[in-house]
């Protein structure tokens, strides 16, 4: 049987539990950020489409926001762009983990507290947030006891919340405080055309090519655009408004044209320092910006106007400086318009001299005109690379050009695109250039051009200095003629070298000559084409050597025999050398030439 004490103590325990529960619900604030509701909105923030901000200060007008096509605007009789980042922060403060504690209506009654005690009767600020016809009012009251907190109440609850005070900092103090200060609110990748009308002949028009990837200048001249265009657009995309001066209100604009309002800031059609028009994919009309007069006191600011939201504002002059750099900065000054890795042929013309360099089936460069000749390894690539770095330094009138170009170059790429360059030289210090990639004539510095480009026989420098390159063992017979003397030697079946009267001659002498001949390299190539061999001394050569090859070897120039002639001696001591019947003339060392001119075979 239970003692009488057991029911008594159970009764006392139940009474205590009820008392503690009552005091907890009635008087104590409930929980922390994890135990109370986490949103002051009764619906998802993305569903909101209108915000109204009201102030207790009679000098502050309410601000109304509307969301259209996912973008927030300020509705002040005329829609202007709102700062989407600030609005996003505001919503985050309402729906995030900013709520610290709550005070129930029962707790307020027990403590004999009214909403006015929290500053929520005559509130500082009220936010009305709408979702269609649904609306919730959120009022901001006094500072709460905790550091950097405020009292807040939502119309969809009887509770008072203590939230982070940052919500008061996010709420704008004025219309200009919440306006979007981005100068150009579109992705710069969508820009397809740009026009700058400026003073001091700095105007220009740029447009993307048909593929929408490469910028081209179409006015005042047609030319490839420079890398400065990308820098200008990047700068444009990051530029921001310094301050707002005047923004349109619907009922005012209807009474007076915008042009009349903006004229006092130097933003009229005729007195604006610059007008910038930007065509964007998806928009029928271009976006227009005007740059007006500078602000007083050397502030570094200028007045500006934008058709994005028809407003006058100020800009830092540094942010718009690229638009005043002029068309010469926006024009690509490179004389070369084809990517160097795509070139398949290069032609050179100087007077009557013409030469064609082409890639063969093995993707190796060779001379194909005037005759098939080997190329010095890397010479064409080096020439193209050097020419690619050349830039002009200004446009000139065609009136200054000599009657005929001195040198003409033509480059053809794999897609058969042609880039022609015509160089004019006035025999002083001026070199002028016309190209098929532009519609004008420019001036280039002579010292910037590849060395010797404008000199006679420049094209000969591409020819390989290798003359023969054959196996010494493949020579069967030699005939040396000089000064009326002729000597002939041949290789017998036994491998001995004999004279034409069958006398054995010194094998060492013959083999030494053949060895030097087989690996002979020219000092340089003097000519690729010779129309008058007499002027080089080949009418009466100082020495002539006939080389006969065996049938079972690869023979130089594909011929069974070669006639090698030594011509005149140069002031440097070197001699001219040619293969009779071939086009080119080489310059060889004095040592080799005198070996033929002064030596004997036996």
HELIX and SHEET records of a PDB file:
HELIX    1   1 UNK A    4  UNK A   27  1                                  24    
HELIX    2   2 UNK A   45  UNK A   47  5                                   3    
HELIX    3   3 UNK A   84  UNK A   95  1                                  12    
HELIX    4   4 UNK A  105  UNK A  110  1                                   6    
HELIX    5   5 UNK A  115  UNK A  118  5                                   4    
HELIX    6   6 UNK A  166  UNK A  170  1                                   5    
HELIX    7   7 UNK A  176  UNK A  178  5                                   3    
HELIX    8   8 UNK A  188  UNK A  190  5                                   3    
HELIX    9   9 UNK A  228  UNK A  238  1                                  11    
HELIX   10  10 UNK A  250  UNK A  253  1                                   4    
HELIX   11  11 UNK A  258  UNK A  262  1                                   5    
HELIX   12  12 UNK A  263  UNK A  265  5                                   3    
HELIX   13  13 UNK A  317  UNK A  320  1                                   4    
HELIX   14  14 UNK A  321  UNK A  324  5                                   4    
HELIX   15  15 UNK A  327  UNK A  330  1                                   4    
HELIX   16  16 UNK A  340  UNK A  342  5                                   3    
HELIX   17  17 UNK A  379  UNK A  388  1                                  10    
HELIX   18  18 UNK A  398  UNK A  400  5                                   3    
HELIX   19  19 UNK A  446  UNK A  448  5                                   3    
HELIX   20  20 UNK A  458  UNK A  462  5                                   5    
HELIX   21  21 UNK A  472  UNK A  474  5                                   3    
HELIX   22  22 UNK A  507  UNK A  518  1                                  12    
HELIX   23  23 UNK A  533  UNK A  536  5                                   4    
HELIX   24  24 UNK A  556  UNK A  558  5                                   3    
HELIX   25  25 UNK A  590  UNK A  598  1                                   9    
SHEET    1   A 9 UNK A  79  UNK A  81  0                                        
SHEET    2   A 9 UNK A  71  UNK A  75 -1                                        
SHEET    3   A 9 UNK A  63  UNK A  68 -1                                        
SHEET    4   A 9 UNK A  50  UNK A  55 -1                                        
SHEET    5   A 9 UNK A 125  UNK A 131 -1                                        
SHEET    6   A 9 UNK A 134  UNK A 143 -1                                        
SHEET    7   A 9 UNK A 149  UNK A 154 -1                                        
SHEET    8   A 9 UNK A 160  UNK A 164 -1                                        
SHEET    9   A 9 UNK A  99  UNK A 103 -1                                        
SHEET    1   B 9 UNK A 223  UNK A 224  0                                        
SHEET    2   B 9 UNK A 215  UNK A 219 -1                                        
SHEET    3   B 9 UNK A 204  UNK A 208 -1                                        
SHEET    4   B 9 UNK A 191  UNK A 198 -1                                        
SHEET    5   B 9 UNK A 274  UNK A 280 -1                                        
SHEET    6   B 9 UNK A 287  UNK A 294 -1                                        
SHEET    7   B 9 UNK A 301  UNK A 306 -1                                        
SHEET    8   B 9 UNK A 311  UNK A 316 -1                                        
SHEET    9   B 9 UNK A 243  UNK A 247 -1                                        
SHEET    1   C 9 UNK A 373  UNK A 374  0                                        
SHEET    2   C 9 UNK A 365  UNK A 369 -1                                        
SHEET    3   C 9 UNK A 353  UNK A 359 -1                                        
SHEET    4   C 9 UNK A 343  UNK A 350 -1                                        
SHEET    5   C 9 UNK A 407  UNK A 413 -1                                        
SHEET    6   C 9 UNK A 418  UNK A 425 -1                                        
SHEET    7   C 9 UNK A 431  UNK A 435 -1                                        
SHEET    8   C 9 UNK A 441  UNK A 444 -1                                        
SHEET    9   C 9 UNK A 395  UNK A 396 -1                                        
SHEET    1   D 8 UNK A 497  UNK A 499  0                                        
SHEET    2   D 8 UNK A 485  UNK A 491 -1                                        
SHEET    3   D 8 UNK A 475  UNK A 482 -1                                        
SHEET    4   D 8 UNK A 543  UNK A 549 -1                                        
SHEET    5   D 8 UNK A 561  UNK A 569 -1                                        
SHEET    6   D 8 UNK A 575  UNK A 579 -1                                        
SHEET    7   D 8 UNK A 585  UNK A 588 -1                                        
SHEET    8   D 8 UNK A 524  UNK A 527 -1                                        
END                                                                             
